[in-house]
Amino acid sequence: MNSAPETTNTPAATPGPATANSAVAAAATVITNIASLVTNDPSLGDGSPLGLIQDAAVVIDGDRVVWVGESSKAPATDNRVDAGGRAVIPGFVDSHSHLVFAGDRTAEFNARMSGRAYTAGGIRTTVAATRAATDEALEANLTRHLAEALRQGTTTFETKSGYGLTVEDEARALRIAARHTEEVTYLGAHIVSPDYADDPAAYVALVTGEMLDACAPYARWVDVFCEKGAFDGDQARAILTAGQAKGLIPRVHANQLSYGPGVQLAVELDAASADHCTHLTDADVDALANGRTVATLLPGAEFSTRAEWPDARRLLDAGVTVALSTDCNPGSSYTSSVPFCIALAVRDMRMTPDEALWSATAGGAAALRRTDIGHLSPGARADLTILDAPSHVHLAYRPGVPLVREVWRKGERVS
Ligand SMILES: [Zn+2]
């Protein structure tokens, strides 16, 4: 079984989208007997955005996908995995989470869901617990949540600082996060630090000065919560442009709780993503449709706060690129489950099952400006999930059911 028919003369796989199948080494692994394979490559399979192939196989060599196609045409390889008539999808790309924190906010959630007024400090509660935690405790908590996300099919995640709000505590959060992901976001501008409650301008100066200097070496992105009660448009612009001057790329918490300047500022500064997008004017939608900023929807937040859903259909119908992520954080969206967010997006935000799956994989990759993940074309990183279901539609059709059977990351079975 060592003869490996070569399907093309394409040289070794290279990162990024490719349309031709690459040469297959015998030592590769074929996953075969896949009932339906989502490639997210419209040039493959049925020609839809999901690039769906029925009765499919995937060949993995090293950390890359090197061949996809119909099972009957799969090249021979040394290693064979039988998917047993299940569906295979790209690993989820969770492009928005807040996982460096300590403590939890059970009491706040319980009060909110029990109809009682809750006035204690929200984010400040987590800031106090995070500052008091040791490095080891913060990292153990992060690792625990990452393992939880991985078991649910997330193979790439972004995460932020924002619960330290001092130079030392923000830099510490990013240093810890950078040990676990390359998608690290500096969010010193989560809220005005309680230490600067009487002088927000001084806090903005810190965030754009000494704190930025300490944090930039660990981060790829700069973010700001642009919202009434957090940072206004002028402050957000100062924070994002200061980050850009240090080589960070903007992303923005925009238009979550109210209308405001966040989305249009994000597009103006060519931010990778405007996140939440719950309260949008027509001008906001137009700006997103005409720019390259992705709209990242985070329905776990609306679910957990009983808030109004973002209007996904309006964005999709306008041609905006939409990502779907968890916003996993202890206050407003304490879920690490992308499948749960897909079910909400389909049931309550009226995304189709295909759109929701695309947004949670290729959309997340677009929000992180990555071309090597979020799809399963030859050349892509071999990040994929075998579902305990014959089709990706089951993620919404069977909400709450643990359908993630096997997770592969960088070509290795990890869960
Ligand atoms: Zn967030």
Residues whose N, C-alpha, C, O or C-beta is under 5 A from the ligand:
A	BS01	ZN	D327
